[in-house]
Amino acid sequence: MMEYKVSKLNEYFAEKTAECSQQKVYLLADDRRDEASFWQIRANIYDIFKTILSVAERTQKSDEGANSFFVKKFNEMTNTWAESGKKASDHGDAQKAAIEQIKVETAGEIRRVFEEIWGENNDGN
Amino acid sequence: MRTMTETEAIKLFKCLADKSRLQILKSLAIEDMYVERLAERLGLTAPTISFHLKKLQDAGAVTSYKSQYYMMYSLCKDVFMTSILEIIQEESDEADLQAKRDAEYRQKVIDAFFEYGKLKSIPAQRKKERIVLEEIAKAFEPGKEYTEREVNIIIADFHDDFCTIRRDMVGEGLLEREGSIYRRTDPLFS
């Protein structure tokens, strides 16, 4: 069961990373270098959570254990980014605030997909 | 009108070499706008627009002012009145360039070690630590006498390890100590 969910999530990560690369290429060709780098940041976030998922799979024996591990790491990281984004906004640092917001938004999307897939009650057939 | 320095011109050109930022400028050339209006017009998110506006402001291309509930952005028309010929005819003085390089290095160190006015860590390299200490020394009024407690309180605003910083500031000659009284040395930066 866990194997099936991990494989579905990995498919999602691969799809999103490919989408990020495509957007990045398009924006670079359109002379929008900074926005292209935003897509690289999104790709990095997918990569981070893909790694966390693989660690969860390797170190946890049960579905529940992997779920708790992933959610715990998720909360730790997103709280840091949200805090850093708020601090940046409070100090008028629009550049950092935009980057932290991208991280938090991307992570939020990952969380929704994770919950959707992890909550699925099927045997993978 | 003041001629743009080389550093300013490079910063501006780098900033303009971006399609979204050019589109923002084109919109602002029509009229002053706020972030959400620009976002809607250009099909970008508000944080992305704010990101670009900050870069444009730093490059001197855009300025902002408050109008009722909104922060309005407007084009700095003066900057765009400068001709490229004027920029390339501006002479580069080697001494000025060196001073600029030094100032840029100094700023880079300050940006790396300070975050929103707080010192993140004490640099291990002496040259960098000196720059950081000089920055902290600006919080002391020249000629004013401070007790050790007052010195500690001022330094603690920057970093918790006020003992090390106070000692190093004395060691670097940025603060002088007479008994239990401290004074900022003047001139500060030699």
Chai-1 contact restraints between the chains, C-beta under 6 A:
chainA,res_idxA,chainB,res_idxB,connection_type,confidence,min_distance_angstrom,max_distance_angstrom,comment,restraint_id
A,D30,B,K19,contact,1.0,0.0,6.0,A-B,restraint_1
A,D31,B,K19,contact,1.0,0.0,6.0,A-B,restraint_2
A,R32,B,D18,contact,1.0,0.0,6.0,A-B,restraint_3
A,R32,B,K19,contact,1.0,0.0,6.0,A-B,restraint_4
A,R32,B,S20,contact,1.0,0.0,6.0,A-B,restraint_5
A,H91,B,Y116,contact,1.0,0.0,6.0,A-B,restraint_6
A,A94,B,S50,contact,1.0,0.0,6.0,A-B,restraint_7
A,A94,B,F51,contact,1.0,0.0,6.0,A-B,restraint_8
A,A94,B,K54,contact,1.0,0.0,6.0,A-B,restraint_9
A,Q95,B,F51,contact,1.0,0.0,6.0,A-B,restraint_10
A,Q95,B,K54,contact,1.0,0.0,6.0,A-B,restraint_11
A,A98,B,P47,contact,1.0,0.0,6.0,A-B,restraint_12
A,A98,B,F51,contact,1.0,0.0,6.0,A-B,restraint_13
A,Q101,B,P47,contact,1.0,0.0,6.0,A-B,restraint_14
